[in-house]
Amino acid sequence: MNPAQGGGRGEPVHLLVRDASPADLPALCQLKPGEAQHLDRLRDASSDFRYLVLVRDDEVIGFACLVFVRPHYWSDANDRSNLPQIVDLVVAEPLRGRGYGSFFIREMERIAAESGGRNLYISVNFPVNERAHALYQRLGYQQMQPAPYFIHWEFADSGGEFHQGDDWRVDLVKALV
């Protein structure tokens, strides 16, 4: 489905992907609670770490990190493999399945290619997020491992909150050139 056609309702929709700004904080927190994490991402935003928002008709409906160099406080900060990488891709729940995520990913592919990336990587918590896994494969991403692998991740945000988790992940890659 073409999101520019209104997700099936016929009205025209204007979509754009841009760098997040402090003015987006309320919308970011509505999409995913955790003000300090969003503030950290806004602080870290640079040419090496893009904090991007998906905007539909002047409303932020999604966000993602396009990572060229991992921030120093991430548990895998020294890992230079599988970059650039899309991290924490979120589209507003009621708007999923309408083509907005596909549009967002294609725009990040364009940005990564224009920045010299030859491949773009993304990881998915599998089998928890089978829907995202299927989307990535439909968009041409190839699974890098034959089966999910276990990963423990952790970081502390600037608000002093410690975040950690355990996931079963698969990594996917798409050639950009």
C-alpha positions as CSV (number, residue, x, y, z in Angstrom):
1,M,0.0,0.0,0.0
2,N,1.2,3.5,-0.8
3,P,1.2,5.7,2.3
4,A,1.0,8.8,0.2
5,Q,-2.6,7.7,-0.7
6,G,-3.7,7.9,2.9
7,G,-3.3,4.3,3.9
8,G,-6.4,3.2,2.0
9,R,-8.7,6.1,2.8
10,G,-8.0,8.1,-0.4
11,E,-7.0,11.4,1.1
12,P,-3.5,12.6,0.2
13,V,-0.8,12.3,2.8
14,H,2.4,14.2,3.1
15,L,5.3,12.1,4.5
16,L,8.8,13.2,5.4
17,V,11.8,11.8,7.3
18,R,13.9,14.4,9.2
19,D,16.2,14.7,12.1
20,A,14.4,14.7,15.5
21,S,14.5,18.0,17.4
22,P,13.7,18.9,21.1
23,A,10.3,20.1,20.0
24,D,9.5,16.4,19.1
25,L,10.0,15.2,22.6
26,P,6.3,15.0,23.6
27,A,5.5,12.9,20.5
28,L,8.6,10.7,21.0
29,C,7.5,10.0,24.6
30,Q,4.0,9.2,23.4
31,L,5.4,6.7,20.9
32,K,7.7,5.1,23.5
33,P,7.9,6.2,27.1
34,G,11.3,7.2,28.5
35,E,12.1,10.9,28.3
36,A,15.8,10.5,29.3
37,Q,16.4,8.0,26.5
38,H,15.0,10.4,23.9
39,L,16.9,13.3,25.4
40,D,20.1,11.2,25.2
41,R,19.4,10.4,21.5
42,L,18.8,14.0,20.8
43,R,22.1,14.9,22.5
44,D,24.0,12.2,20.6
45,A,22.6,13.2,17.2
46,S,25.3,13.8,14.7
47,S,26.5,12.6,11.3
48,D,27.5,9.3,13.1
49,F,24.2,8.9,14.9
50,R,21.0,10.1,13.2
51,Y,17.9,10.3,15.4
52,L,15.2,10.4,12.8
53,V,11.4,11.0,12.9
54,L,8.8,10.0,10.4
55,V,6.3,12.8,10.0
56,R,2.8,12.5,8.4
57,D,1.0,15.8,7.7
58,D,3.1,17.6,10.4
59,E,2.6,14.9,13.0
60,V,5.4,12.7,14.3
61,I,4.2,9.1,13.8
62,G,7.5,7.2,14.1
63,F,11.2,7.3,15.0
64,A,14.4,5.3,14.5
65,C,18.1,5.6,15.1
66,L,20.3,5.3,12.0
67,V,23.6,4.4,13.6
68,F,27.0,4.8,11.8
69,V,29.0,4.7,15.1
70,R,27.5,3.3,18.3
71,P,27.3,5.7,21.3
72,H,30.0,5.2,24.0
73,Y,27.5,4.2,26.7
74,W,26.0,1.3,24.7
75,S,27.1,-2.2,25.9
76,D,28.3,-2.8,22.3
77,A,29.9,0.6,21.8
78,N,33.3,-0.8,20.6
79,D,31.7,-3.1,18.1
80,R,32.3,-1.6,14.6
81,S,30.6,-4.5,12.7
82,N,27.2,-4.4,11.0
83,L,27.1,-0.7,10.5
84,P,25.3,1.4,9.5
85,Q,22.4,-0.1,11.4
86,I,18.7,0.8,12.0
87,V,18.0,0.6,15.7
88,D,14.7,0.9,17.6
89,L,12.4,1.5,14.7
90,V,8.9,2.5,15.9
91,V,5.8,3.4,14.0
92,A,2.6,4.4,15.9
93,E,0.6,1.3,16.7
94,P,-2.6,2.3,14.9
95,L,-0.7,3.2,11.7
96,R,1.2,-0.1,11.3
97,G,0.5,-2.2,8.2
98,R,-0.2,0.9,6.0
99,G,3.2,1.3,4.3
100,Y,4.6,3.9,6.6
101,G,7.3,1.6,8.0
102,S,8.4,0.6,4.5
103,F,8.6,4.3,3.5
104,F,10.6,5.1,6.6
105,I,13.1,2.2,5.9
106,R,13.5,3.2,2.3
107,E,14.3,6.7,3.3
108,M,16.9,5.4,5.8
109,E,18.4,3.3,3.1
110,R,18.7,6.4,0.9
111,I,20.4,8.3,3.7
112,A,22.8,5.5,4.5
113,A,23.7,5.1,0.8
114,E,24.3,8.8,0.4
115,S,26.6,8.6,3.4
116,G,28.7,6.0,1.8
117,G,27.1,2.8,3.3
118,R,27.3,-0.2,1.1
119,N,25.0,-2.3,3.3
120,L,22.4,-1.5,5.9
121,Y,21.8,-3.8,8.9
122,I,18.9,-4.3,11.2
123,S,18.3,-6.7,14.1
124,V,14.9,-8.0,15.2
125,N,13.8,-9.6,18.4
126,F,12.6,-12.9,17.0
127,P,10.2,-14.6,17.4
128,V,8.6,-11.8,19.5
129,N,8.5,-9.5,16.5
130,E,7.7,-11.8,13.6
131,R,5.7,-9.0,11.8
132,A,8.8,-6.7,11.6
133,H,11.0,-9.7,10.5
134,A,8.5,-10.4,7.7
135,L,8.5,-6.7,6.7
136,Y,12.3,-6.5,6.5
137,Q,12.4,-9.7,4.4
138,R,9.8,-8.2,2.0
139,L,12.0,-5.2,1.6
140,G,14.9,-7.3,0.6
141,Y,16.8,-7.8,3.9
142,Q,18.5,-11.2,4.2
143,Q,18.8,-13.0,7.5
144,M,22.5,-13.4,8.4
145,Q,22.2,-16.4,10.9
146,P,20.3,-19.6,10.4
147,A,18.6,-19.2,13.8
148,P,18.1,-16.6,16.5
149,Y,20.9,-15.9,18.9
150,F,20.8,-14.8,22.5
151,I,22.0,-11.3,23.5
152,H,22.1,-9.4,26.8
153,W,22.1,-5.6,26.4
154,E,22.4,-2.8,28.9
155,F,22.9,0.9,29.2
156,A,22.3,3.8,31.7
157,D,20.5,6.8,30.5
158,S,21.4,10.4,31.5
159,G,18.5,10.3,34.0
160,G,20.3,7.6,35.9
161,E,17.9,4.8,34.9
162,F,19.6,1.5,34.1
163,H,18.1,-0.3,31.1
164,Q,18.8,-4.0,30.3
165,G,17.2,-6.8,28.6
166,D,17.7,-10.3,27.1
167,D,16.5,-10.9,23.5
168,W,16.6,-13.6,20.9
169,R,17.7,-11.8,17.8
170,V,18.4,-12.3,14.2
171,D,20.5,-9.8,12.2
172,L,19.5,-8.9,8.6
173,V,21.4,-7.1,5.9
174,K,20.6,-5.4,2.6
175,A,23.0,-4.3,0.0
176,L,22.6,-0.6,-0.9
177,V,24.7,-0.5,-4.0
